[in-house]
Amino acid sequence: MRVRVRFFAAHRERIGTDRLEVDLPEGASVGDLVERVVGEFPVLAAVLGAARFAVNREYVPFSTGLHDGDEVAIIPPVAGGEGEMQAGVPTEVERRFQVVDRPIVADEVIRRVEHPGNGAICVFYGVVRDHALSGRQTSFLEYEAFQGMAEAKMEEIAEEIRRRWGLDRVAMTHRVGRLGIGEPSVVIAVGTPHRKQAFEACEFAIDRLKAEVPIWKKEIGPDGEEWVE
């Protein structure tokens, strides 16, 4: 059987390609695929221990069996933020979960959760700062995403919010590409009847996004560049 493999961020740069087709015996698992990939690209051996794996855009364990035609994404640790822009999707106004390659307009995100039943709209507005957590100076950032999976994971986070708080007015937009200091990288809006729910659900949304959504960032500054994991 043949499976397609996708690489992102630091992994992509290490091996010089973003995709690969691999022939495997019937019954092979994700672990067998990883062994084959490391055999071809030994430079990945030291970093795949921290990776996650997605088969057809769903996270799976190492032991998961593969089938002919599967797409396997090897996901480096995400950093809270390329992908193909999809055809045949709802219009931009209707889409509440987006990865975009243009500046984010916060009012557009907010409009997607407006409702007469709202008593509050809480907005998280994440911007690029001029230094890394280590204190190293940053000149600009570059973000990369596995777009289709990223948008699907945003929807899953919104579903978690619906189950936990009974809320269905959530919108998230994350930008990819080169972002300068002060530019917004992510905007999340949550509309709720009461302000306490708004604060709690919005905090939950950004924390889950940073942990689960396949978006990576590279910090570029006077001292060099580094993918954040």
C-alpha positions as CSV (number, residue, x, y, z in Angstrom):
1,M,0.0,0.0,0.0
2,R,1.0,3.6,-0.5
3,V,0.5,6.5,2.0
4,R,1.2,10.2,1.6
5,V,3.3,11.9,4.3
6,R,3.2,15.6,5.1
7,F,6.0,17.5,6.9
8,F,5.9,21.0,8.5
9,A,7.9,23.8,10.0
10,A,11.3,22.6,11.4
11,H,10.8,19.0,10.1
12,R,10.2,20.3,6.6
13,E,13.3,22.5,6.7
14,R,15.5,19.7,8.0
15,I,14.7,17.3,5.1
16,G,14.0,19.8,2.4
17,T,10.5,18.7,1.4
18,D,7.0,19.0,2.6
19,R,5.6,15.7,1.4
20,L,6.6,12.2,0.5
21,E,4.9,9.0,-0.8
22,V,5.9,5.8,1.0
23,D,5.2,2.2,0.1
24,L,4.4,0.0,3.1
25,P,3.3,-3.6,3.6
26,E,-0.4,-4.3,4.3
27,G,-1.1,-4.0,8.0
28,A,1.7,-1.4,8.7
29,S,1.2,1.1,11.5
30,V,2.2,4.7,12.1
31,G,5.2,3.4,14.0
32,D,6.3,1.4,11.0
33,L,6.0,4.5,8.8
34,V,8.1,6.5,11.2
35,E,10.8,3.8,11.2
36,R,10.8,4.0,7.4
37,V,11.0,7.8,7.4
38,V,13.8,7.9,9.9
39,G,15.7,5.4,7.9
40,E,15.5,7.7,4.9
41,F,16.0,10.9,6.9
42,P,18.2,10.1,9.9
43,V,18.2,13.9,10.8
44,L,14.7,13.4,12.1
45,A,15.6,10.6,14.6
46,A,16.3,13.1,17.4
47,V,13.1,15.1,17.0
48,L,10.3,12.7,16.2
49,G,10.0,11.6,19.8
50,A,8.2,14.9,20.5
51,A,6.0,14.8,17.4
52,R,2.4,13.9,17.1
53,F,0.8,12.1,14.2
54,A,-2.4,12.7,12.3
55,V,-4.0,10.3,9.9
56,N,-6.5,11.9,7.5
57,R,-6.4,15.0,9.8
58,E,-7.2,13.3,13.1
59,Y,-4.6,12.8,15.8
60,V,-3.9,9.1,16.4
61,P,-1.6,7.0,18.6
62,F,1.7,5.5,17.3
63,S,0.1,2.0,17.0
64,T,-2.7,3.0,14.6
65,G,-2.9,0.9,11.5
66,L,-2.7,2.5,8.1
67,H,-4.5,1.9,4.8
68,D,-3.8,2.5,1.2
69,G,-4.3,6.2,0.3
70,D,-4.0,7.5,3.9
71,E,-2.5,10.9,4.5
72,V,-0.2,11.0,7.5
73,A,0.9,14.3,8.9
74,I,3.9,14.4,11.2
75,I,3.1,17.2,13.5
76,P,6.0,19.0,15.3
77,P,5.1,20.5,18.7
78,V,2.7,23.3,18.0
79,A,3.4,26.9,19.0
80,G,0.0,28.4,19.2
81,G,0.5,29.4,15.7
82,E,1.2,26.9,4.2
83,G,-1.7,25.0,3.8
84,E,-3.9,24.9,0.7
85,M,-6.7,27.5,0.6
86,Q,-9.7,25.3,-0.1
87,A,-12.3,25.7,-2.8
88,G,-16.0,25.2,-2.4
89,V,-16.1,26.5,1.2
90,P,-18.5,29.0,2.7
91,T,-18.0,32.7,2.1
92,E,-15.6,34.5,4.3
93,V,-18.4,36.2,6.3
94,E,-20.0,32.8,7.1
95,R,-16.7,31.0,8.1
96,R,-16.1,31.2,11.8
97,F,-12.9,29.2,11.9
98,Q,-10.2,30.4,9.5
99,V,-6.5,30.3,8.7
100,V,-5.7,33.3,6.6
101,D,-2.7,34.8,4.8
102,R,-3.7,38.4,5.1
103,P,-4.0,40.9,8.0
104,I,-6.8,40.0,10.5
105,V,-9.6,42.5,11.0
106,A,-10.9,42.0,14.5
107,D,-14.3,43.5,13.7
108,E,-14.9,40.8,11.1
109,V,-14.3,38.1,13.7
110,I,-16.6,39.8,16.2
111,R,-19.4,40.2,13.7
112,R,-19.5,36.4,13.3
113,V,-20.6,36.0,17.0
114,E,-23.0,39.0,17.3
115,H,-26.5,38.0,18.4
116,P,-29.3,39.8,20.2
117,G,-29.0,37.2,23.1
118,N,-25.4,38.3,23.9
119,G,-24.8,40.1,27.1
120,A,-21.0,40.1,26.5
121,I,-18.5,39.4,23.7
122,C,-15.0,38.5,24.9
123,V,-12.2,38.9,22.5
124,F,-8.6,37.6,22.6
125,Y,-6.4,39.6,20.4
126,G,-2.9,38.1,20.1
127,V,-0.2,40.3,18.7
128,V,3.5,39.8,17.8
129,R,5.9,41.2,20.5
130,D,9.5,42.3,20.1
131,H,11.1,39.6,22.2
132,A,10.9,35.8,22.7
133,L,10.1,34.1,26.0
134,S,13.9,33.7,26.5
135,G,14.3,37.5,26.2
136,R,16.0,37.2,22.8
137,Q,15.0,40.2,20.5
138,T,12.5,39.4,17.7
139,S,12.3,41.3,14.5
140,F,9.4,39.5,13.0
141,L,7.6,36.1,13.0
142,E,6.7,33.6,10.3
143,Y,3.7,31.4,10.9
144,E,2.9,28.1,9.1
145,A,-0.2,25.9,9.4
146,F,-1.7,22.6,8.2
147,Q,-4.7,24.6,7.2
148,G,-7.4,22.1,6.7
149,M,-6.6,20.3,9.9
150,A,-6.1,23.5,11.8
151,E,-9.6,24.8,10.9
152,A,-11.2,21.5,11.8
153,K,-9.5,21.5,15.2
154,M,-10.8,25.0,15.8
155,E,-14.3,23.7,15.2
156,E,-13.6,20.9,17.6
157,I,-12.6,23.4,20.3
158,A,-15.9,25.3,19.6
159,E,-17.8,22.1,20.1
160,E,-16.0,21.5,23.4
161,I,-17.1,25.0,24.5
162,R,-20.7,24.2,23.4
163,R,-20.7,21.1,25.5
164,R,-19.1,22.7,28.6
165,W,-20.8,26.1,28.6
166,G,-23.8,25.6,26.3
167,L,-22.4,28.3,23.9
168,D,-22.4,28.2,20.1
169,R,-21.2,31.7,19.2
170,V,-17.5,31.2,18.8
171,A,-15.2,32.5,16.0
172,M,-11.4,32.1,15.5
173,T,-9.0,33.4,12.9
174,H,-5.3,32.8,12.8
175,R,-2.9,34.3,10.4
176,V,0.1,32.7,8.6
177,G,3.0,34.1,6.7
178,R,5.3,36.9,7.8
179,L,4.0,39.2,10.7
180,G,5.7,42.3,12.0
181,I,5.9,43.5,15.5
182,G,2.4,44.6,16.8
183,E,0.5,42.8,14.1
184,P,-2.3,40.5,15.2
185,S,-1.6,36.8,14.8
186,V,-4.8,35.4,16.2
187,V,-8.3,36.8,17.1
188,I,-10.9,34.8,19.0
189,A,-14.4,36.1,19.8
190,V,-16.9,34.4,22.1
191,G,-20.5,35.8,22.5
192,T,-22.4,34.8,25.6
193,P,-25.4,35.9,27.7
194,H,-23.2,36.5,30.8
195,R,-19.7,38.0,31.1
196,K,-18.3,35.2,33.4
197,Q,-18.9,32.6,30.7
198,A,-17.3,34.9,28.1
199,F,-14.1,35.2,30.0
200,E,-13.9,31.5,30.9
201,A,-14.7,30.3,27.4
202,C,-12.4,32.7,25.6
203,E,-9.5,31.7,27.9
204,F,-10.3,28.0,27.3
205,A,-10.3,28.6,23.5
206,I,-6.9,30.2,23.3
207,D,-5.3,27.6,25.6
208,R,-6.8,24.7,23.6
209,L,-5.7,26.4,20.3
210,K,-2.1,26.6,21.4
211,A,-2.1,23.0,22.5
212,E,-4.1,21.3,19.7
213,V,-4.1,23.3,16.5
214,P,-1.3,22.5,14.1
215,I,0.2,26.0,13.7
216,W,3.9,26.8,14.1
217,K,5.9,30.0,14.4
218,K,9.5,30.9,13.6
219,E,11.1,33.7,15.5
220,I,13.5,35.8,13.4
221,G,15.8,38.3,15.0
222,P,19.3,39.8,15.0
223,D,20.7,36.6,16.6
224,G,19.2,34.2,14.0
225,E,16.0,32.3,13.7
226,E,14.3,29.4,15.5
227,W,11.1,27.4,15.3
228,V,9.2,27.6,18.6
229,E,8.1,24.2,19.9
